[in-house]
Amino acid sequence: MEGIKDKKVQPFTQLIEEVEEVFGRRVSSSRDCIQLSEEIYFRTSFRINPNTLRRFFGLVKADYPPSAGTLGILSKYCGFDTLDDLLASKQARKGLVHSEAKTLLDYLVNLFRTTNVRSMNDETFLALVRQTIQFLQQQPQLIDKFQRAIARTKNGQEYYFEQFVNIDRLNSYYGEGLRYYLMEKQTPDAQIFGYSLLCQKAWLSNDGHALKKYFDELSRQKMPRNAHPFICGRFFASHIFYADLHGLNPERILIDAQQAHSNLHPFKDNYGMFPCFEYVFTIALVLTGHYQEALYYMDYAEKNYSGKHSYIDQGYYKTMQLIQGIALARLQEKEQAESIYRQIRPSQFYFLTKKTNTILYILLAGLIKKKNATMDHQLATLVQETGFKKLEQFK
């Protein structure tokens, strides 16, 4: 390798690792560099030329080391003011001894246990949860104990588990953490929420045995009359996943879902103006081949939830746009699908669904004949990282 990954410039290896962790995948192609360049601008308002990134990641020969400006922007992209700050943080994380780790873990758990959050849209606490999630990704030895502890707290249940649904880690630590959440929060809404996500995990992993186990648990729950649209959407999504993997006729599910949808009332929370039911259910419909039905709910969402609200991460809307593109491509509306594909920037995907959405983005590229060999390699890598084997069959 002749570029920045050469032994002569080994000090930048840690910066490369950090950038790739934030980006959500390895940077191994020119297309990755173009997308990373866009994402860096989106997150920092600073630009790095894709050619500079190609040299930095060793995709082309680098005759000179990266400039201080480039290193500074990449460090800011990773959440640090300078490269020195980033390297110091990584060194501290690497050298975290057992006693220090326990102290830090106790501190994080206490933040969730004792913080008095005044509203579900508390921007300060939401930012704290987000930073905690990103920190824990660098400290995997802390995650299990952290999840076990915060599952017993109100803030842990309502924020870490319910608001920050980590689809990319559904087949790893977040999915494991749902077991603690389900043990601690026994309300019907919580049980439906948790087991529905585990059903989705099993479907994505192509694990019929696990799906039956989780679906049996879900079936013991009765949908509350005043269930949140998100909960209702996940409930019917689970039924669609179960019917698909076990070859059952979904007609009754589709009828019941439409009836439930017509009786929904928006909640007065920070998702009150977001198409919660439609967001969850259309993903399941498209993944299981019900494209026409999915477009019906998307059309409803566009007509009844027209605004994009600042307190909703814009990545949610990008997911819906992506799913719509796949549905249109499957229905041979290739022009419309390609138009949507051109509008999508992977840099705008939600940070907890970035890998999953990138898989779907590559699959959409394949449906409209825009996929190349590099993207095939990327797809295989992301499927391996997420464990979502079922998506490899979605072609």
N, C-alpha and C positions, 0 to 999 in steps of 0.2 A: 504494500500500500504506500503510495508516494505522497499522500496529502497530509493533513494535520494529524492523522492518527499514527504517523511515523514516530519511532522511539525518541527522536530528537525533540519532539514537542509533547512529550508525555504529560506535562503539567495540565494541559487542556483536556485530558481525558475525562476528568471529573466534571468539567463544564459540559462536555458532550453528553455524558450520562444524565446530567440534570436537565439539559434541554430536551433530550429524548423522553425523559420521564414526564415532563410537562406537556410535550407535544403528543404523547400517547402512543408513540411507536418509534421504531428505528428510522433514522433518516438515511435511506439507501438509494435514492434515485433523484434525478433532476426535478421530477414532479413533486417529490416530497419537499425539496428546497423551495419551490415556488409556493407551495401551500404554507410552509413554515414562515416564509417571508411575509405572506399575507397575515398570518396569525400574530407574528411579532408586531406588525403595525397595528393590528386590531387591539392588542393588549397593552402596548407601550406608547403608541403614536410616533415611534421611531421606525425608520426603514433600514433594512439590510438587503442589498441586492442579492437575488438568488445565486448569481455566479460567485459572490463572496461566500455564501453558505456552501456551495459545492466544494470550494477549496477548503473550507473549515472542516467539513465532514469527510475529506479525503476522496471525493468522487472525481476530482481532477487534480492535477499536480499543483501544489502550492509552492511558489518560488520564494515566498516571504511569509513571515508569521502574521496572524491577524492583528489588525490595529487595536489600540486601546479603546477606540470608539466602538468597534465591533464587539469586543469582549464586554464592554460596559452595557451595551444594549442587550446582549444575550443574557447577561446577569440580571438585568431588570426584568426581562421576559420570565426568568425563573423566580422572580420575587425578591431579589436582593439589590442593594444599591450599587455594589461593586463586586468584582470578581473575588477580591480578598474576603469580602463578607460571605460569599457563597462557599469558598474553600474552607473558611473557618467553621461555617455551619456544618459542612459535610464531615469535617474532622471531628467536631464535637459529637455529632451523631454516631460516627464510627466508634468513637472511644467511650461511648456511654457505658459505664459499669453498672452492675446490678443494683447497687444502692441508689445511684443517681437515677436510674431508670424507674425504680419504684417511687422515688420522690416526684419525678415528673409525671408519672402515671397518676399518683394521688392528686397532684395539682390539677390535671386535666379533668379527672372525674369530679373533683370538687367544683370546678367551674360549671359543670352541668348540674350538679346536685344543688348548689346554693344560689346560683344566679337567678334573680327575680326578673323574668322576662315579661315586660308589660304588654306586648302585643305580638301576634304571630308574624308581624312584618317588621320586627325589631332589626334594623339593618346592622347594628353593631353586633348583636348576638349571631345573626346569620353569617356575618363575615368571620366571626370567631369559629363557628362550626366548620365553615369551609376551610379555614386555615388549619384547623385540627385534623380534618380528613387528609389534607395534602401532607401534613407533617407525618401522620401515621403511616402513609404509604412508604415513607423512608425509614420507618421503625417497625417492621413487621412483627418483631418479637413482643411489641406492646399491644398489638391490636386485639388479640383474643381476650386478654384481661380487661382492657378498656371497654370492649363491647359488653362483656359479661357484667361489668359494674354499672355502666350507664343505662343498660336495659332496665335497671331497677329505678331509674330516675324519670320524672315527668319530662324534663327537657330532653333527655336522651331519647326517650320514646318518640316525642312529638317532633323533634328536630332531626337528630342524627338518623333515625330509622325512617320516619314518615315523610319528612320534607326533603331530605337528601337521599333519595333512593338511588343506590349505586349499582346501576345495571351492569356496568363494565366489570364489577367485582361480585356479581350475583352468583357466579359459579365458584367463588372463592370465599374471602373472609366476610363480606357483607352477607352472603347467603348463610354462612355459618352463624353469624350474629343474629339472624332472624330467629333462630332457635331460642336464644335467650329472651328476645323480645316477646315471643309467643308464650313463653313460660311465665313472664312477669305481667303481661297485659292481657287479661282474659276477656275483655269486652268483645261482643260480636263483631264490631267494626274492625278491631285490631286483629282478631283471628282471621277474618276474611282477607284483610290486607296482607298479613304475613303469609298465609297459605296460598293466596293467589300469586304472590311473587315467587314462591317456591315452585308452584305449578309452571310458571313461565320459565324458571330456571331449568326444570326437568325437561320441558319441551325443547328449549334451546340446546340443551345437552343431548337431546335424542335419547333420553332415559325413560322408557315406558314404565318400568317398575317403580321408579321414584315418583313419576307423575301420578300413578294410581294411588300411591300411599298418601301423597299430599292432597289429591283431589278427594279422597275418602274423608280426610279431616275437614276439608272445606265444606263438603256436603253435609256435615253435621251442623253447620251454622245456618241460621235463618237470616236472610237479608233484612236489616232493620228498615222500618218504613221511612225513616228520615236519614237514610244513609247518604254520606257525601257522594257526589258524582264520581269522584276518583275511585271510591270503594266500589260503587256500583259497576263502573267500567271494568275494574280488575276482576270482579266476580264473574261477569259474562265473558271476559277475555279468557279466564281459566277454563270455562266450559268449552269455548271454541278450541283451545289448545288440546284439551282432553279428547274431544270428538275427533280432531284431526289425527292425533297420534294413534288412536284406537280404531280409526275407520268407521266412525259412527255418523249417522245422518244429522247434520247441524240445523235442519230447518226449524225445529221447535225452539232451539236456542236463539236463533235469529229473530223469531217472532216475539219471544219473551223479552229479549233485549230491546227491541223497538218499543214494546209496550212500556217497559221500565223507563226508557229514555223519554218518552212522551209525558211521564208523570214526575220527572225530576224537577226539583226546585233549587235554584242557585243558592249557595251558602253565602252568608255575609262574612267571608274571610278574605284573605289576600289572594285567593284563587276564584273569587266570586265572578270575575269577568273573564275567566279563562275557560275554554272548552274542555274541562277535565275528563268527562266521560268519553267524549269523542277522541281525545288525545290517546287515551289508553286503549280503547276498543278498536280504533282503526288500525293501530299497529298490529294487533292480533289478527284482525280480518285480512290485512294484506299479507302477513306472513303465512297464513293458512289458505290463501288463494281466493278470498271472497272480495274481489276487487270492486265490483259494482256496489256492493253494500258499503264498502269503505268510502267510496266517493259520495254516497248519499249522506253519510255523517260529516264528511269534510265540507260538503256544500252547506249543510246546516250550520256548521261551525263558522264558516265564512260569512253567512248571512246574519247570524245572531251574536257573534263575538268578533266584530270587525276590527276593534282596536287592539294594538299591542301595548301592554302596560309595563311601565318601568320596573315594577316590583316583581315581574315575572322574567326569569332569565330568557333572553332572546333565543337561546339554544333550543328551548321547547318548540318554538315556532318553526325553527329550521328542521326539527325532526318531522313535524307534520308536513312540511313542504317536501321533504325527502320521500316520505311514505306516499304522498300524493303522486309524485313523479313515478314511483315504482308501479302504482296501481294503473296509471295512464299508459305506461309502457307495456304492461301486461295485457291491456285492452287494445293494443295496437294503435294507441294515440301517440305515435312516436314524436311528432312535432312538438306537441305540448309537453311531453316528457323531457325532450331535449332542452326546451326553453327553461324548464324548472332546473334541470341539471346545471345549466350555465349560470343560474342565479345562486346556486348553493356554494358556499365557501366552508370547507371542513373546519377552518379556524374558528367558525362561529358555533360549532357544536357545543352542547352543554358538557361541562368538564367530567361529569359522571356517566355520560353515554358516548363519549368521544370515540372509543374503540368500536363499540357496537354500531354507531352511526357511520363510521368510516367503512365498515364491512358493507353496510347497506348502500352506501355511496358507490362503492366499487361494483356492487351487484347491479345498481342502476346504470352505471357506465357500460356494463356488459349487455344490458337489455337494449341500449341504444347504440351499440357497436362503437363505444368509445374506450373500451378497456384494452390495455396492453399487457405485455409479459411482466413488466415491473409491478403492475397492479395485481396480477395473479399471485406473484410472490408475496406482496403485501397482504393480500387476502388470506393466504395460507398462514402467515405469521400471526395475524390478528385472531384468526379462528383458534389457533393453538393457544394463544395467550388468554383468550376469554373462555375457551372450552365450549364454545357455541357451535358444535359440530353440525347441528341441523341447518345452519345458514349456508354451509358449503353446498347443500343440496338445492338451495334456492337459486336456480339458474334459469 
